[in-house]
Every structure is written in C-alpha cells, then in structure tokens.
Amino acid sequence: MELTQLPAEEWAQVNSDAQGFWDEIAASSDRAGRVVQIFKDYAAVQEKAGYPYR
C-alpha cells in the first residue's frame, strides 16, 4: 500500500472552497451553525495533527 497526497496548492484550494460552502450552510439555522462549528473544530485538530490525518 502506498501513501499518497494532493499537492499543497490543490489542498489549500479545496479548503478555501469548503470554508465558503460551510459558512453558507451554517447561516441557514442555529442548529446548522452549531454542527458546522463542530466540523470546523475537528478540522482544526486534524490540521494540528498534520499529514496524513488531515
């Protein structure tokens, strides 16, 4: 099995696009905002853990 990854530039674009999408979803209701915040907190933990966990 081989560990692969996206180039850093492409991954940064994916994250940038995702932020806009999740912000739009979060604005739809209070509950959606809380759920999105949970996802964002989890993503921040993954980012701190670094590759390959992100």
PDB file of N, CA, C, O and CB in Angstrom:
ATOM      1  N   MET A   1       0.842  -1.156   0.000  1.00  0.00           N
ATOM      2  CA  MET A   1       0.000   0.000   0.000  1.00  0.00           C
ATOM      3  C   MET A   1       0.905   1.242   0.000  1.00  0.00           C
ATOM      4  O   MET A   1       1.926   1.277   0.687  1.00  0.00           O
ATOM      5  CB  MET A   1      -0.968  -0.015   1.219  1.00  0.00           C
ATOM      6  N   GLU A   2       0.518   2.246  -0.772  1.00  0.00           N
ATOM      7  CA  GLU A   2       1.313   3.460  -0.897  1.00  0.00           C
ATOM      8  C   GLU A   2       0.513   4.652  -0.369  1.00  0.00           C
ATOM      9  O   GLU A   2      -0.657   4.821  -0.713  1.00  0.00           O
ATOM     10  CB  GLU A   2       1.736   3.691  -2.374  1.00  0.00           C
ATOM     11  N   LEU A   3       1.137   5.463   0.454  1.00  0.00           N
ATOM     12  CA  LEU A   3       0.516   6.654   0.991  1.00  0.00           C
ATOM     13  C   LEU A   3       0.684   7.780  -0.014  1.00  0.00           C
ATOM     14  O   LEU A   3       1.805   8.087  -0.420  1.00  0.00           O
ATOM     15  CB  LEU A   3       1.122   7.031   2.362  1.00  0.00           C
ATOM     16  N   THR A   4      -0.418   8.400  -0.419  1.00  0.00           N
ATOM     17  CA  THR A   4      -0.364   9.488  -1.398  1.00  0.00           C
ATOM     18  C   THR A   4      -1.029  10.731  -0.815  1.00  0.00           C
ATOM     19  O   THR A   4      -1.740  10.657   0.187  1.00  0.00           O
ATOM     20  CB  THR A   4      -1.053   9.072  -2.730  1.00  0.00           C
ATOM     21  N   GLN A   5      -0.791  11.862  -1.449  1.00  0.00           N
ATOM     22  CA  GLN A   5      -1.416  13.103  -1.011  1.00  0.00           C
ATOM     23  C   GLN A   5      -1.586  14.046  -2.189  1.00  0.00           C
ATOM     24  O   GLN A   5      -0.908  13.925  -3.209  1.00  0.00           O
ATOM     25  CB  GLN A   5      -0.585  13.771   0.095  1.00  0.00           C
ATOM     26  N   LEU A   6      -2.511  14.994  -2.023  1.00  0.00           N
ATOM     27  CA  LEU A   6      -2.684  16.041  -3.020  1.00  0.00           C
ATOM     28  C   LEU A   6      -1.564  17.053  -2.864  1.00  0.00           C
ATOM     29  O   LEU A   6      -1.055  17.243  -1.759  1.00  0.00           O
ATOM     30  CB  LEU A   6      -4.071  16.723  -2.887  1.00  0.00           C
ATOM     31  N   PRO A   7      -1.171  17.706  -3.951  1.00  0.00           N
ATOM     32  CA  PRO A   7      -0.200  18.797  -3.817  1.00  0.00           C
ATOM     33  C   PRO A   7      -0.746  19.870  -2.869  1.00  0.00           C
ATOM     34  O   PRO A   7      -1.956  20.093  -2.814  1.00  0.00           O
ATOM     35  CB  PRO A   7       0.127  19.416  -5.209  1.00  0.00           C
ATOM     36  N   ALA A   8       0.135  20.528  -2.130  1.00  0.00           N
ATOM     37  CA  ALA A   8      -0.270  21.507  -1.120  1.00  0.00           C
ATOM     38  C   ALA A   8      -1.152  22.615  -1.698  1.00  0.00           C
ATOM     39  O   ALA A   8      -2.102  23.050  -1.046  1.00  0.00           O
ATOM     40  CB  ALA A   8       0.959  22.121  -0.476  1.00  0.00           C
ATOM     41  N   GLU A   9      -0.851  23.070  -2.905  1.00  0.00           N
ATOM     42  CA  GLU A   9      -1.636  24.138  -3.512  1.00  0.00           C
ATOM     43  C   GLU A   9      -3.076  23.691  -3.776  1.00  0.00           C
ATOM     44  O   GLU A   9      -4.020  24.442  -3.532  1.00  0.00           O
ATOM     45  CB  GLU A   9      -0.981  24.597  -4.815  1.00  0.00           C
ATOM     46  N   GLU A  10      -3.232  22.471  -4.273  1.00  0.00           N
ATOM     47  CA  GLU A  10      -4.572  21.956  -4.547  1.00  0.00           C
ATOM     48  C   GLU A  10      -5.346  21.760  -3.253  1.00  0.00           C
ATOM     49  O   GLU A  10      -6.535  22.071  -3.184  1.00  0.00           O
ATOM     50  CB  GLU A  10      -4.495  20.634  -5.323  1.00  0.00           C
ATOM     51  N   TRP A  11      -4.680  21.248  -2.233  1.00  0.00           N
ATOM     52  CA  TRP A  11      -5.348  21.025  -0.952  1.00  0.00           C
ATOM     53  C   TRP A  11      -5.786  22.360  -0.343  1.00  0.00           C
ATOM     54  O   TRP A  11      -6.864  22.448   0.245  1.00  0.00           O
ATOM     55  CB  TRP A  11      -4.415  20.266   0.024  1.00  0.00           C
ATOM     56  N   ALA A  12      -4.965  23.386  -0.479  1.00  0.00           N
ATOM     57  CA  ALA A  12      -5.316  24.719   0.023  1.00  0.00           C
ATOM     58  C   ALA A  12      -6.556  25.249  -0.695  1.00  0.00           C
ATOM     59  O   ALA A  12      -7.408  25.883  -0.072  1.00  0.00           O
ATOM     60  CB  ALA A  12      -4.132  25.699  -0.158  1.00  0.00           C
ATOM     61  N   GLN A  13      -6.662  24.998  -1.987  1.00  0.00           N
ATOM     62  CA  GLN A  13      -7.843  25.440  -2.747  1.00  0.00           C
ATOM     63  C   GLN A  13      -9.088  24.688  -2.302  1.00  0.00           C
ATOM     64  O   GLN A  13     -10.159  25.284  -2.184  1.00  0.00           O
ATOM     65  CB  GLN A  13      -7.623  25.239  -4.258  1.00  0.00           C
ATOM     66  N   VAL A  14      -8.964  23.396  -2.054  1.00  0.00           N
ATOM     67  CA  VAL A  14     -10.097  22.603  -1.569  1.00  0.00           C
ATOM     68  C   VAL A  14     -10.579  23.167  -0.233  1.00  0.00           C
ATOM     69  O   VAL A  14     -11.780  23.347  -0.033  1.00  0.00           O
ATOM     70  CB  VAL A  14      -9.703  21.102  -1.420  1.00  0.00           C
ATOM     71  N   ASN A  15      -9.650  23.446   0.677  1.00  0.00           N
ATOM     72  CA  ASN A  15     -10.020  24.000   1.981  1.00  0.00           C
ATOM     73  C   ASN A  15     -10.668  25.367   1.845  1.00  0.00           C
ATOM     74  O   ASN A  15     -11.641  25.662   2.538  1.00  0.00           O
ATOM     75  CB  ASN A  15      -8.798  24.098   2.880  1.00  0.00           C
ATOM     76  N   SER A  16     -10.150  26.190   0.977  1.00  0.00           N
ATOM     77  CA  SER A  16     -10.700  27.530   0.760  1.00  0.00           C
ATOM     78  C   SER A  16     -12.133  27.450   0.237  1.00  0.00           C
ATOM     79  O   SER A  16     -13.013  28.160   0.722  1.00  0.00           O
ATOM     80  CB  SER A  16      -9.819  28.320  -0.225  1.00  0.00           C
ATOM     81  N   ASP A  17     -12.363  26.597  -0.739  1.00  0.00           N
ATOM     82  CA  ASP A  17     -13.708  26.415  -1.287  1.00  0.00           C
ATOM     83  C   ASP A  17     -14.666  25.852  -0.246  1.00  0.00           C
ATOM     84  O   ASP A  17     -15.835  26.235  -0.200  1.00  0.00           O
ATOM     85  CB  ASP A  17     -13.663  25.494  -2.500  1.00  0.00           C
ATOM     86  N   ALA A  18     -14.174  24.952   0.579  1.00  0.00           N
ATOM     87  CA  ALA A  18     -15.009  24.327   1.608  1.00  0.00           C
ATOM     88  C   ALA A  18     -15.444  25.347   2.656  1.00  0.00           C
ATOM     89  O   ALA A  18     -16.571  25.278   3.147  1.00  0.00           O
ATOM     90  CB  ALA A  18     -14.254  23.171   2.281  1.00  0.00           C
ATOM     91  N   GLN A  19     -14.576  26.289   3.005  1.00  0.00           N
ATOM     92  CA  GLN A  19     -14.927  27.298   4.007  1.00  0.00           C
ATOM     93  C   GLN A  19     -16.165  28.085   3.572  1.00  0.00           C
ATOM     94  O   GLN A  19     -17.076  28.303   4.370  1.00  0.00           O
ATOM     95  CB  GLN A  19     -13.742  28.256   4.244  1.00  0.00           C
ATOM     96  N   GLY A  20     -16.195  28.505   2.322  1.00  0.00           N
ATOM     97  CA  GLY A  20     -17.346  29.240   1.819  1.00  0.00           C
ATOM     98  C   GLY A  20     -18.612  28.406   1.851  1.00  0.00           C
ATOM     99  O   GLY A  20     -19.679  28.900   2.217  1.00  0.00           O
ATOM    100  N   PHE A  21     -18.498  27.159   1.473  1.00  0.00           N
ATOM    101  CA  PHE A  21     -19.647  26.257   1.479  1.00  0.00           C
ATOM    102  C   PHE A  21     -20.179  26.085   2.896  1.00  0.00           C
ATOM    103  O   PHE A  21     -21.382  26.203   3.128  1.00  0.00           O
ATOM    104  CB  PHE A  21     -19.268  24.892   0.881  1.00  0.00           C
ATOM    105  N   TRP A  22     -19.281  25.804   3.852  1.00  0.00           N
ATOM    106  CA  TRP A  22     -19.730  25.555   5.234  1.00  0.00           C
ATOM    107  C   TRP A  22     -20.276  26.820   5.881  1.00  0.00           C
ATOM    108  O   TRP A  22     -21.203  26.742   6.687  1.00  0.00           O
ATOM    109  CB  TRP A  22     -18.577  25.001   6.080  1.00  0.00           C
ATOM    110  N   ASP A  23     -19.727  27.976   5.550  1.00  0.00           N
ATOM    111  CA  ASP A  23     -20.255  29.229   6.089  1.00  0.00           C
ATOM    112  C   ASP A  23     -21.685  29.454   5.607  1.00  0.00           C
ATOM    113  O   ASP A  23     -22.538  29.926   6.359  1.00  0.00           O
ATOM    114  CB  ASP A  23     -19.361  30.416   5.681  1.00  0.00           C
ATOM    115  N   GLU A  24     -21.931  29.115   4.368  1.00  0.00           N
ATOM    116  CA  GLU A  24     -23.286  29.248   3.805  1.00  0.00           C
ATOM    117  C   GLU A  24     -24.258  28.305   4.521  1.00  0.00           C
ATOM    118  O   GLU A  24     -25.371  28.704   4.864  1.00  0.00           O
ATOM    119  CB  GLU A  24     -23.278  28.948   2.278  1.00  0.00           C
ATOM    120  N   ILE A  25     -23.846  27.080   4.743  1.00  0.00           N
ATOM    121  CA  ILE A  25     -24.695  26.113   5.452  1.00  0.00           C
ATOM    122  C   ILE A  25     -24.935  26.577   6.883  1.00  0.00           C
ATOM    123  O   ILE A  25     -26.060  26.500   7.376  1.00  0.00           O
ATOM    124  CB  ILE A  25     -24.049  24.704   5.447  1.00  0.00           C
ATOM    125  N   ALA A  26     -23.887  27.061   7.557  1.00  0.00           N
ATOM    126  CA  ALA A  26     -24.003  27.498   8.950  1.00  0.00           C
ATOM    127  C   ALA A  26     -24.999  28.637   9.099  1.00  0.00           C
ATOM    128  O   ALA A  26     -25.660  28.748  10.132  1.00  0.00           O
ATOM    129  CB  ALA A  26     -22.644  27.928   9.484  1.00  0.00           C
ATOM    130  N   ALA A  27     -25.113  29.468   8.103  1.00  0.00           N
ATOM    131  CA  ALA A  27     -26.018  30.615   8.170  1.00  0.00           C
ATOM    132  C   ALA A  27     -27.483  30.217   8.020  1.00  0.00           C
ATOM    133  O   ALA A  27     -28.368  31.035   8.273  1.00  0.00           O
ATOM    134  CB  ALA A  27     -25.656  31.618   7.100  1.00  0.00           C
ATOM    135  N   SER A  28     -27.751  28.998   7.620  1.00  0.00           N
ATOM    136  CA  SER A  28     -29.130  28.590   7.360  1.00  0.00           C
ATOM    137  C   SER A  28     -29.960  28.404   8.624  1.00  0.00           C
ATOM    138  O   SER A  28     -31.176  28.593   8.586  1.00  0.00           O
ATOM    139  CB  SER A  28     -29.136  27.317   6.576  1.00  0.00           C
ATOM    140  N   SER A  29     -29.339  28.041   9.739  1.00  0.00           N
ATOM    141  CA  SER A  29     -30.073  27.900  11.001  1.00  0.00           C
ATOM    142  C   SER A  29     -29.087  27.831  12.164  1.00  0.00           C
ATOM    143  O   SER A  29     -27.889  27.615  11.977  1.00  0.00           O
ATOM    144  CB  SER A  29     -30.980  26.635  10.978  1.00  0.00           C
ATOM    145  N   ASP A  30     -29.620  28.018  13.356  1.00  0.00           N
ATOM    146  CA  ASP A  30     -28.778  27.951  14.546  1.00  0.00           C
ATOM    147  C   ASP A  30     -28.181  26.554  14.715  1.00  0.00           C
ATOM    148  O   ASP A  30     -26.996  26.412  15.016  1.00  0.00           O
ATOM    149  CB  ASP A  30     -29.586  28.337  15.793  1.00  0.00           C
ATOM    150  N   ARG A  31     -29.000  25.536  14.520  1.00  0.00           N
ATOM    151  CA  ARG A  31     -28.513  24.158  14.679  1.00  0.00           C
ATOM    152  C   ARG A  31     -27.450  23.841  13.635  1.00  0.00           C
ATOM    153  O   ARG A  31     -26.434  23.221  13.951  1.00  0.00           O
ATOM    154  CB  ARG A  31     -29.679  23.152  14.568  1.00  0.00           C
ATOM    155  N   ALA A  32     -27.676  24.262  12.402  1.00  0.00           N
ATOM    156  CA  ALA A  32     -26.675  24.034  11.358  1.00  0.00           C
ATOM    157  C   ALA A  32     -25.376  24.738  11.722  1.00  0.00           C
ATOM    158  O   ALA A  32     -24.293  24.203  11.488  1.00  0.00           O
ATOM    159  CB  ALA A  32     -27.189  24.528   9.985  1.00  0.00           C
ATOM    160  N   GLY A  33     -25.478  25.930  12.291  1.00  0.00           N
ATOM    161  CA  GLY A  33     -24.283  26.653  12.709  1.00  0.00           C
ATOM    162  C   GLY A  33     -23.499  25.905  13.767  1.00  0.00           C
ATOM    163  O   GLY A  33     -22.269  25.874  13.725  1.00  0.00           O
ATOM    164  N   ARG A  34     -24.207  25.295  14.725  1.00  0.00           N
ATOM    165  CA  ARG A  34     -23.523  24.523  15.766  1.00  0.00           C
ATOM    166  C   ARG A  34     -22.845  23.288  15.187  1.00  0.00           C
ATOM    167  O   ARG A  34     -21.720  22.959  15.561  1.00  0.00           O
ATOM    168  CB  ARG A  34     -24.510  24.110  16.858  1.00  0.00           C
ATOM    169  N   VAL A  35     -23.526  22.610  14.278  1.00  0.00           N
ATOM    170  CA  VAL A  35     -22.953  21.410  13.655  1.00  0.00           C
ATOM    171  C   VAL A  35     -21.721  21.779  12.830  1.00  0.00           C
ATOM    172  O   VAL A  35     -20.698  21.098  12.897  1.00  0.00           O
ATOM    173  CB  VAL A  35     -24.004  20.699  12.762  1.00  0.00           C
ATOM    174  N   VAL A  36     -21.820  22.841  12.066  1.00  0.00           N
ATOM    175  CA  VAL A  36     -20.686  23.282  11.249  1.00  0.00           C
ATOM    176  C   VAL A  36     -19.506  23.647  12.142  1.00  0.00           C
ATOM    177  O   VAL A  36     -18.360  23.356  11.799  1.00  0.00           O
ATOM    178  CB  VAL A  36     -21.083  24.488  10.364  1.00  0.00           C
ATOM    179  N   GLN A  37     -19.772  24.279  13.280  1.00  0.00           N
ATOM    180  CA  GLN A  37     -18.690  24.624  14.191  1.00  0.00           C
ATOM    181  C   GLN A  37     -17.986  23.371  14.706  1.00  0.00           C
ATOM    182  O   GLN A  37     -16.768  23.378  14.888  1.00  0.00           O
ATOM    183  CB  GLN A  37     -19.225  25.449  15.360  1.00  0.00           C
ATOM    184  N   ILE A  38     -18.729  22.313  14.940  1.00  0.00           N
ATOM    185  CA  ILE A  38     -18.123  21.034  15.352  1.00  0.00           C
ATOM    186  C   ILE A  38     -17.189  20.523  14.254  1.00  0.00           C
ATOM    187  O   ILE A  38     -16.076  20.080  14.537  1.00  0.00           O
ATOM    188  CB  ILE A  38     -19.224  19.972  15.663  1.00  0.00           C
ATOM    189  N   PHE A  39     -17.645  20.586  13.005  1.00  0.00           N
ATOM    190  CA  PHE A  39     -16.799  20.160  11.891  1.00  0.00           C
ATOM    191  C   PHE A  39     -15.539  21.022  11.792  1.00  0.00           C
ATOM    192  O   PHE A  39     -14.444  20.509  11.559  1.00  0.00           O
ATOM    193  CB  PHE A  39     -17.582  20.221  10.575  1.00  0.00           C
ATOM    194  N   LYS A  40     -15.703  22.325  11.971  1.00  0.00           N
ATOM    195  CA  LYS A  40     -14.552  23.229  11.891  1.00  0.00           C
ATOM    196  C   LYS A  40     -13.551  22.948  13.012  1.00  0.00           C
ATOM    197  O   LYS A  40     -12.340  22.975  12.791  1.00  0.00           O
ATOM    198  CB  LYS A  40     -15.017  24.693  11.955  1.00  0.00           C
ATOM    199  N   ASP A  41     -14.063  22.679  14.214  1.00  0.00           N
ATOM    200  CA  ASP A  41     -13.174  22.353  15.334  1.00  0.00           C
ATOM    201  C   ASP A  41     -12.405  21.066  15.055  1.00  0.00           C
ATOM    202  O   ASP A  41     -11.209  20.973  15.332  1.00  0.00           O
ATOM    203  CB  ASP A  41     -13.977  22.218  16.642  1.00  0.00           C
ATOM    204  N   TYR A  42     -13.103  20.076  14.504  1.00  0.00           N
ATOM    205  CA  TYR A  42     -12.463  18.803  14.158  1.00  0.00           C
ATOM    206  C   TYR A  42     -11.395  19.010  13.080  1.00  0.00           C
ATOM    207  O   TYR A  42     -10.312  18.430  13.153  1.00  0.00           O
ATOM    208  CB  TYR A  42     -13.520  17.780  13.675  1.00  0.00           C
ATOM    209  N   ALA A  43     -11.702  19.829  12.094  1.00  0.00           N
ATOM    210  CA  ALA A  43     -10.734  20.109  11.027  1.00  0.00           C
ATOM    211  C   ALA A  43      -9.496  20.794  11.589  1.00  0.00           C
ATOM    212  O   ALA A  43      -8.381  20.531  11.140  1.00  0.00           O
ATOM    213  CB  ALA A  43     -11.371  20.983   9.933  1.00  0.00           C
ATOM    214  N   ALA A  44      -9.689  21.674  12.572  1.00  0.00           N
ATOM    215  CA  ALA A  44      -8.546  22.357  13.182  1.00  0.00           C
ATOM    216  C   ALA A  44      -7.650  21.364  13.921  1.00  0.00           C
ATOM    217  O   ALA A  44      -6.425  21.479  13.883  1.00  0.00           O
ATOM    218  CB  ALA A  44      -9.028  23.456  14.146  1.00  0.00           C
ATOM    219  N   VAL A  45      -8.263  20.391  14.593  1.00  0.00           N
ATOM    220  CA  VAL A  45      -7.482  19.358  15.279  1.00  0.00           C
ATOM    221  C   VAL A  45      -6.704  18.526  14.267  1.00  0.00           C
ATOM    222  O   VAL A  45      -5.534  18.212  14.485  1.00  0.00           O
ATOM    223  CB  VAL A  45      -8.401  18.448  16.126  1.00  0.00           C
ATOM    224  N   GLN A  46      -7.356  18.168  13.154  1.00  0.00           N
ATOM    225  CA  GLN A  46      -6.666  17.412  12.106  1.00  0.00           C
ATOM    226  C   GLN A  46      -5.499  18.209  11.536  1.00  0.00           C
ATOM    227  O   GLN A  46      -4.436  17.646  11.273  1.00  0.00           O
ATOM    228  CB  GLN A  46      -7.643  17.034  10.985  1.00  0.00           C
ATOM    229  N   GLU A  47      -5.682  19.492  11.345  1.00  0.00           N
ATOM    230  CA  GLU A  47      -4.631  20.335  10.802  1.00  0.00           C
ATOM    231  C   GLU A  47      -3.430  20.368  11.744  1.00  0.00           C
ATOM    232  O   GLU A  47      -2.283  20.314  11.300  1.00  0.00           O
ATOM    233  CB  GLU A  47      -5.158  21.755  10.554  1.00  0.00           C
ATOM    234  N   LYS A  48      -3.697  20.455  13.036  1.00  0.00           N
ATOM    235  CA  LYS A  48      -2.616  20.445  14.015  1.00  0.00           C
ATOM    236  C   LYS A  48      -1.877  19.110  13.990  1.00  0.00           C
ATOM    237  O   LYS A  48      -0.657  19.063  14.150  1.00  0.00           O
ATOM    238  CB  LYS A  48      -3.164  20.724  15.420  1.00  0.00           C
ATOM    239  N   ALA A  49      -2.631  18.021  13.787  1.00  0.00           N
ATOM    240  CA  ALA A  49      -2.014  16.689  13.754  1.00  0.00           C
ATOM    241  C   ALA A  49      -1.131  16.532  12.521  1.00  0.00           C
ATOM    242  O   ALA A  49      -0.162  15.774  12.535  1.00  0.00           O
ATOM    243  CB  ALA A  49      -3.095  15.591  13.773  1.00  0.00           C
ATOM    244  N   GLY A  50      -1.475  17.257  11.451  1.00  0.00           N
ATOM    245  CA  GLY A  50      -0.673  17.227  10.235  1.00  0.00           C
ATOM    246  C   GLY A  50      -0.946  16.016   9.370  1.00  0.00           C
ATOM    247  O   GLY A  50      -1.814  15.193   9.658  1.00  0.00           O
ATOM    248  N   TYR A  51      -0.187  15.939   8.317  1.00  0.00           N
ATOM    249  CA  TYR A  51      -0.302  14.845   7.358  1.00  0.00           C
ATOM    250  C   TYR A  51       0.094  13.550   8.050  1.00  0.00           C
ATOM    251  O   TYR A  51       1.083  13.577   8.782  1.00  0.00           O
ATOM    252  CB  TYR A  51       0.583  15.099   6.100  1.00  0.00           C
ATOM    253  N   PRO A  52      -0.557  12.466   7.895  1.00  0.00           N
ATOM    254  CA  PRO A  52      -1.618  12.098   6.955  1.00  0.00           C
ATOM    255  C   PRO A  52      -3.033  12.229   7.534  1.00  0.00           C
ATOM    256  O   PRO A  52      -3.982  11.735   6.926  1.00  0.00           O
ATOM    257  CB  PRO A  52      -1.404  10.687   6.492  1.00  0.00           C
ATOM    258  N   TYR A  53      -3.195  12.875   8.681  1.00  0.00           N
ATOM    259  CA  TYR A  53      -4.502  12.900   9.348  1.00  0.00           C
ATOM    260  C   TYR A  53      -5.458  13.953   8.830  1.00  0.00           C
ATOM    261  O   TYR A  53      -6.642  13.917   9.166  1.00  0.00           O
ATOM    262  CB  TYR A  53      -4.312  13.111  10.796  1.00  0.00           C
ATOM    263  N   ARG A  54      -4.995  14.870   8.040  1.00  0.00           N
ATOM    264  CA  ARG A  54      -5.886  15.904   7.536  1.00  0.00           C
ATOM    265  C   ARG A  54      -6.586  15.483   6.295  1.00  0.00           C
ATOM    266  O   ARG A  54      -7.377  16.249   5.743  1.00  0.00           O
ATOM    267  CB  ARG A  54      -5.142  17.156   7.281  1.00  0.00           C
TER     268      ARG A  54
END
